[in-house]
Amino acid sequence: MTKNILILNGSPRHNGNTSRLVEEFTKGAEKAGHKVTAFNIQQMNIHPCLGCLGGGKDPDSPCVQKDDMLKIYPLFEKADILVFATPLYYWTITAQLKMAIDRLFAVQEKTSNYAMPMQHCVMLMAAEGDTDDNFEAVKHYYHALLRHLGWENIKEIYAGGVMKIGDIEGHPALEEAYILGSGI
Ligand SMILES: Cc1cc2nc3c(=O)[nH]c(=O)nc-3n(C[C@H](O)[C@H](O)[C@H](O)COP(=O)(O)O)c2cc1C
């Protein structure tokens, strides 16, 4: 069955290591016949959540801020799979990705019980460090997020040991990302 896959890429380097993971995942998923849409948050006009709790009134435009999140909301609501792609920045996801995730709250505000559309999630991450404990904090965050929203984890790929653009070439995580996409 064809799946709608939404990728939120929080790397500010559009041709960086995270984007290579996204590319390989996308190649695999498209070969398997899925529909993939990837957004690079850095290249969009998206602002942080205002915490106004005033969203959800207009179902087609749930946030009070009218920026490029309006391109993401409809795809988010019909996505079968949500992919978070980000470098590790100070032991967590980038501000770019966090900003987009916070803004998804406006979708929850559409219902009185703050219902969130069901998602099956993937995490794709690049980082300079290459030890298991390097990823502990972000794994904790990712799993807490999914647990609280009732979302399911499909798989996480952590590509450690990559710092400069291009460092990821030849890294086994690229093939892992392709295989993940093609088998999804
Ligand atoms: C501001 C900043 C913070 C970073 N923090 C970490 C970190 O906490 N741990 C780590 O292993 N790498 C850290 N890195 C390295 C990046 O995760 C690494 O360069 C990654 O490959 C960048 O991915 P990109 O090419 O998609 O931008 C940091 C890089 C920057 C610029």
The ligand as an SDF file (V2000), in Angstrom:
LIG
                    3D

 31 33  0  0  0  0  0  0  0  0999 V2000
   25.9250   24.1890   17.1660 C   0  0  0  0  0  0  0  0  0  0  0  0
   26.3870   22.7690   16.9990 C   0  0  0  0  0  0  0  0  0  0  0  0
   26.2240   21.8950   18.0520 C   0  0  0  0  0  0  0  0  0  0  0  0
   26.6300   20.5580   17.9300 C   0  0  0  0  0  0  0  0  0  0  0  0
   26.4710   19.7170   18.9900 N   0  0  0  0  0  0  0  0  0  0  0  0
   26.8720   18.4310   18.8730 C   0  0  0  0  0  0  0  0  0  0  0  0
   26.7210   17.5320   19.9690 C   0  0  0  0  0  0  0  0  0  0  0  0
   26.1790   17.8700   21.0270 O   0  0  0  0  0  0  0  0  0  0  0  0
   27.1560   16.2660   19.8150 N   0  0  0  0  0  0  0  0  0  0  0  0
   27.7320   15.8290   18.6480 C   0  0  0  0  0  0  0  0  0  0  0  0
   28.0970   14.6490   18.5800 O   0  0  0  0  0  0  0  0  0  0  0  0
   27.8600   16.6460   17.5900 N   0  0  0  0  0  0  0  0  0  0  0  0
   27.4590   17.9380   17.6700 C   0  0  0  0  0  0  0  0  0  0  0  0
   27.5890   18.7890   16.6020 N   0  0  0  0  0  0  0  0  0  0  0  0
   28.0980   18.2640   15.3060 C   0  0  0  0  0  0  0  0  0  0  0  0
   26.9810   17.9580   14.3020 C   0  0  0  0  0  0  0  0  0  0  0  0
   25.9920   17.1310   14.8650 O   0  0  0  0  0  0  0  0  0  0  0  0
   27.5950   17.2880   13.0640 C   0  0  0  0  0  0  0  0  0  0  0  0
   28.4770   18.1750   12.4450 O   0  0  0  0  0  0  0  0  0  0  0  0
   26.5570   16.8020   12.0620 C   0  0  0  0  0  0  0  0  0  0  0  0
   27.1870   15.9750   11.1080 O   0  0  0  0  0  0  0  0  0  0  0  0
   25.9160   17.9830   11.3370 C   0  0  0  0  0  0  0  0  0  0  0  0
   24.9090   17.5010   10.4840 O   0  0  0  0  0  0  0  0  0  0  0  0
   24.5340   18.2890    9.1200 P   0  0  0  0  0  0  0  0  0  0  0  0
   25.6650   18.0340    8.1450 O   0  0  0  0  0  0  0  0  0  0  0  0
   23.2600   17.7290    8.7090 O   0  0  0  0  0  0  0  0  0  0  0  0
   24.4510   19.7400    9.4570 O   0  0  0  0  0  0  0  0  0  0  0  0
   27.2150   20.1150   16.6980 C   0  0  0  0  0  0  0  0  0  0  0  0
   27.3580   21.0250   15.6310 C   0  0  0  0  0  0  0  0  0  0  0  0
   26.9620   22.3400   15.7820 C   0  0  0  0  0  0  0  0  0  0  0  0
   27.1280   23.2900   14.6240 C   0  0  0  0  0  0  0  0  0  0  0  0
  1  2  1  0
  2  3  1  0
  2 30  2  0
  3  4  2  0
  4  5  1  0
  4 28  1  0
  5  6  2  0
  6  7  1  0
  6 13  1  0
  7  8  2  0
  7  9  1  0
  9 10  1  0
 10 11  2  0
 10 12  1  0
 12 13  2  0
 13 14  1  0
 14 15  1  0
 14 28  1  0
 15 16  1  0
 16 17  1  0
 16 18  1  0
 18 19  1  0
 18 20  1  0
 20 21  1  0
 20 22  1  0
 22 23  1  0
 23 24  1  0
 24 25  2  0
 24 26  1  0
 24 27  1  0
 28 29  2  0
 29 30  1  0
 30 31  1  0
M  END
$$$$
